[in-house]
Amino acid sequence: MKVMLRNNDAGHLMAYVPKKDLEEPVVEQTDGEEGKILTLANGWKLCIANGEPLKLPQTVEAKRL
């Protein structure tokens, strides 16, 4: 699924999922085997593939765990 990542005015990382019309802050970032795992405030865990460092704002392909 496509996920848009950006920093809000306070500097916190935010994730927006257009298909679900969901915008949540990222509360935890960890490194997994397949890539970076982002935990959202609502409990969702999203995995984005390892690659170059994120330049925000950016749209990435993510997999929900």
PARO-545312 format. One record per residue (C-alpha): residue number from 0; residue in three letters; chain; x, y, z. Coordinates in pm, 1 decimal, always signed. Layout:
   resi   resn   chain       east      north         up
    NUM    ALA       A          X          Y          Z
...
END
This chain:
   resi   resn   chain       east      north         up
      0    MET       A       +0.0       +0.0       +0.0
      1    LYS       A     +112.8     +356.4      -59.8
      2    VAL       A     +198.3     +557.2     +252.0
      3    MET       A     +292.4     +924.4     +262.7
      4    LEU       A     +548.2    +1015.7     +529.2
      5    ARG       A     +605.6    +1371.2     +647.9
      6    ASN       A     +707.1    +1569.8     +953.8
      7    ASN       A     +434.1    +1775.4    +1121.1
      8    ASP       A     +482.8    +2127.1    +1259.1
      9    ALA       A     +617.2    +1987.1    +1587.0
     10    GLY       A     +873.8    +1773.9    +1401.8
     11    HIS       A     +708.8    +1435.9    +1462.2
     12    LEU       A     +694.6    +1178.6    +1183.6
     13    MET       A     +340.7    +1132.2    +1046.8
     14    ALA       A     +209.2     +856.2     +819.7
     15    TYR       A      -91.1     +907.5     +590.9
     16    VAL       A     -262.9     +612.1     +420.4
     17    PRO       A     -479.0     +757.2     +139.2
     18    LYS       A     -688.9     +442.4      +74.5
     19    LYS       A     -799.2     +436.0     +439.7
     20    ASP       A     -802.2     +817.1     +484.6
     21    LEU       A     -589.5     +757.2     +794.7
     22    GLU       A     -326.1     +990.2     +934.7
     23    GLU       A     -141.6     +881.7    +1247.9
     24    PRO       A     +184.8     +974.9    +1420.7
     25    VAL       A     +467.7     +721.9    +1416.8
     26    VAL       A     +538.4     +624.9    +1778.3
     27    GLU       A     +821.1     +376.2    +1720.1
     28    GLN       A    +1075.0     +293.3    +1448.5
     29    THR       A    +1271.1      -31.2    +1449.6
     30    ASP       A    +1486.3     -216.7    +1200.0
     31    GLY       A    +1361.8     -558.2    +1090.9
     32    GLU       A    +1485.9     -822.1     +847.6
     33    GLU       A    +1288.5     -684.5     +552.0
     34    GLY       A    +1333.9     -316.8     +630.7
     35    LYS       A    +1226.7      -43.2     +868.1
     36    ILE       A     +919.1     -114.5    +1081.5
     37    LEU       A     +704.3     +183.5    +1175.9
     38    THR       A     +451.2     +151.2    +1458.4
     39    LEU       A     +161.1     +396.6    +1434.0
     40    ALA       A      -33.6     +540.0    +1727.7
     41    ASN       A     -337.1     +322.8    +1639.5
     42    GLY       A     -127.2       +3.5    +1669.9
     43    TRP       A      -65.3      -65.1    +1300.6
     44    LYS       A     +282.5     -187.9    +1208.8
     45    LEU       A     +407.9      -96.2     +861.9
     46    CYS       A     +722.2     -233.7     +699.1
     47    ILE       A     +905.3      -25.7     +440.0
     48    ALA       A    +1186.0     -183.6     +240.5
     49    ASN       A    +1546.1      -96.4     +314.2
     50    GLY       A    +1679.8     +160.0      +77.5
     51    GLU       A    +1819.7     +505.8      +75.6
     52    PRO       A    +1751.8     +734.2     +375.3
     53    LEU       A    +1411.4     +898.3     +376.2
     54    LYS       A    +1387.5    +1251.7     +243.8
     55    LEU       A    +1058.9    +1390.3     +369.5
     56    PRO       A     +790.4    +1437.0     +254.0
     57    GLN       A     +791.1    +1113.4      +55.0
     58    THR       A     +549.5     +847.7      -67.0
     59    VAL       A     +671.1     +492.0       -6.5
     60    GLU       A     +541.4     +141.7      -64.3
     61    ALA       A     +466.8      -28.8     +268.2
     62    LYS       A     +336.2     -364.0     +383.3
     63    ARG       A     +106.5     -391.1     +685.4
     64    LEU       A     +224.7     -651.1     +935.5
END
